Amino acid sequence: KAIQVMKEEGIDIQSHHPKPVSRFTNRKFDYVITVCDDAKGSCPVFSGRVTHRLHIGFEDPAKATGSEEEILNFFREIRNEIKHDFRVFYNKYIQT
């Protein structure tokens, strides 16, 4: 469903896949942002070099229940929240 709702925005994530955090611990990052609703309290600490750690939480759309259309609409809501909140993040921290 994530693939479907992202495609509606012209974004193809079909070939994307999760990667282990251990792949990135030897790199330096300006920002590491956790996004899961419960990630701030339950995710392992990223041990790489990070200048800023932020949490911008979102409900997990994979936990949605209801009809097919209700579930798709929930995926769309979360997609739109992510788009909005990361635009706010960009405008506040990145755009100068």
NUTOR-122579 format. One record per residue (C-alpha): residue number from 1; residue in one letter; x, y, z. Coordinates in Angstrom, 2 decimals, m for minus. Example, Ala and Ser with C-alpha at 12.3 -4.5 7.8 and 13.67 -1.06 7.14 Angstrom:
REC pos code    east   north      up
REC   1    A   12.30   m4.50    7.80
REC   2    S   13.67   m1.06    7.14
// end
This chain:
REC pos code    east   north      up
REC   1    K    0.00    0.00    0.00
REC   2    A    2.95    2.32    0.64
REC   3    I    4.13    1.70   m2.92
REC   4    Q    0.66    2.53   m4.22
REC   5    V    0.17    5.78   m2.30
REC   6    M    3.68    7.01   m3.04
REC   7    K    3.13    6.30   m6.73
REC   8    E    0.11    8.60   m6.53
REC   9    E    2.61   11.38   m5.72
REC  10    G    4.88   10.37   m8.61
REC  11    I    7.42    8.65   m6.35
REC  12    D    8.47    5.08   m7.19
REC  13    I    9.63    3.20   m4.09
REC  14    Q    9.06   m0.27   m5.52
REC  15    S   12.75   m1.21   m5.49
REC  16    H   13.46    0.30   m2.05
REC  17    H   14.09   m1.99    0.90
REC  18    P   15.08   m1.65    4.57
REC  19    K   18.79   m1.58    5.32
REC  20    P   20.47   m2.50    8.60
REC  21    V   21.59    0.51   10.61
REC  22    S   25.01   m1.13   10.98
REC  23    R   25.70   m0.20    7.34
REC  24    F   25.86    3.46    8.33
REC  25    T   27.70    3.56   11.65
REC  26    N   31.05    4.44   10.06
REC  27    R   29.65    7.55    8.37
REC  28    K   29.12   11.04    9.75
REC  29    F   25.64   12.54    9.56
REC  30    D   24.39   16.04   10.18
REC  31    Y   20.97   14.64   11.15
REC  32    V   19.56   11.29   12.18
REC  33    I   15.78   11.39   12.37
REC  34    T   13.66    8.60   13.80
REC  35    V   10.13    8.50   12.42
REC  36    C    8.22    5.59   13.97
REC  37    D    5.62    6.47   16.54
REC  38    D    7.39    4.46   19.23
REC  39    A   10.94    4.76   17.85
REC  40    K   12.10    7.47   20.20
REC  41    G   11.76    5.19   23.19
REC  42    S   12.37    1.76   21.73
REC  43    C   14.82    1.98   18.81
REC  44    P   18.46    1.14   19.42
REC  45    V   20.73    4.14   19.71
REC  46    F   22.50    4.97   16.48
REC  47    S   26.17    4.79   17.38
REC  48    G   27.48    6.66   14.33
REC  49    R   28.76   10.21   14.36
REC  50    V   25.71   12.49   14.42
REC  51    T   25.54   16.23   14.89
REC  52    H   21.76   16.40   15.52
REC  53    R   19.36   13.67   16.60
REC  54    L   15.66   14.37   16.10
REC  55    H   12.45   12.44   16.43
REC  56    I    9.48   13.17   14.17
REC  57    G    6.99   10.41   14.96
REC  58    F    4.24    9.00   12.77
REC  59    E    1.72    6.24   13.35
REC  60    D    2.57    3.00   11.54
REC  61    P    0.13    2.72    8.62
REC  62    A    0.82   m1.02    8.42
REC  63    K   m1.20   m1.34   11.64
REC  64    A   m4.30    0.21   10.02
REC  65    T   m7.55   m1.74   10.09
REC  66    G  m10.84   m1.42    8.26
REC  67    S  m11.91   m1.69    4.66
REC  68    E   m9.38   m1.58    1.84
REC  69    E  m10.31    2.05    1.15
REC  70    E  m10.03    3.02    4.84
REC  71    I   m6.58    1.45    5.03
REC  72    L   m5.45    3.19    1.84
REC  73    N   m6.76    6.48    3.18
REC  74    F   m4.77    5.99    6.38
REC  75    F   m1.62    5.35    4.32
REC  76    R   m2.38    8.58    2.44
REC  77    E   m2.85   10.50    5.70
REC  78    I    0.51    9.32    7.01
REC  79    R    2.19   10.05    3.66
REC  80    N    0.79   13.58    3.78
REC  81    E    1.88   14.07    7.41
REC  82    I    5.41   12.96    6.52
REC  83    K    5.48   15.33    3.54
REC  84    H    4.26   18.23    5.69
REC  85    D    6.45   17.58    8.73
REC  86    F    9.62   17.12    6.69
REC  87    R    8.87   20.31    4.76
REC  88    V    8.64   22.07    8.14
REC  89    F   11.92   20.41    9.19
REC  90    Y   13.59   21.51    5.95
REC  91    N   12.37   25.09    6.27
REC  92    K   13.46   25.29    9.92
REC  93    Y   16.84   23.54    9.84
REC  94    I   18.13   23.19    6.30
REC  95    Q   16.95   26.08    4.16
REC  96    T   18.99   29.15    4.98
// end
